[in-house]
Amino acid sequence: MDRRHFFQNTALVTSGALAGCALPGVAQNKPRTPFAVADTYLPIVGTDELFPVRRIYCIGRNYAAHAREMGSDPNREPPFFFQKPTDAIQHVPAGTVADHPYPTLTKNYHYEAELVACLGKGGKSIPAEKALEHVFGYSLGLDMTRRDLQRAMGDQKKPWEIGKSFDHSAVVGAVHTVAQTGHFTQGAIWLKVNGQLKQNANLNQMIWNVAEQISKLSEANELFPGDIIYCGTPENVGPVVRGDVIEMHIDGLPNLSVKIV
Ligand code: MN
């Protein structure tokens, strides 16, 4: 009996407990537990199936003008990634304005408008030429950021997690399949606050395109179906306060809106 077969027939496959499991964290036979924890799903447009979210990856400083406004040199920096917890997702249905809670601890809460690539196939060391075959679909989202805490932690050479990885920090729309939208290599990406244009760029200005991001990320971690990647934000990130309404757009996807409460 090979390992994969063994695990598929094991009653107690629990998250992360058994290294080498074909699908880490996926229980083939659900164990009895003393309490339930939430799974995270996104709607898939055009079907009643849901997209199960495994991990949320985010690339940093992926537009040159944004890298400059964050104080780094876009020409010399290789791509870097961070994660948000999966349950940080706030899904916002198209055509609605969802209440988004202003988080604790910050006095400088920023929006970052981003394309989101949603993987349907995993792999290790995926070549860039093959990487788009791993994309299931796309969405758009906000990488919400406690900028003051991100900066303060960076200044102290501490992890910036508290600035990036907190409840509701991963705002995202529904998943559109590649068959519905094609791949996103260019097209407008913009963000308005209270109707006023704040961010306005083109996806073709990404330093590392979606294929290159998947390829680079898969060198650091084995990727799996359900992983999603926030593909970076253009320049002119900025603060919001309670009462502000954020609307973001990417050509080919329905707009996404939240109200800060
Ligand atoms: Mn970002």
Boltz pocket constraint, residues with backbone or C-beta under 6 A from the ligand:
constraints:
  - pocket:
      binder: B
      contacts: [[A, 58], [A, 59], [A, 60], [A, 112], [A, 114], [A, 143], [A, 230], [A, 232], [A, 233]]
      max_distance: 6.0
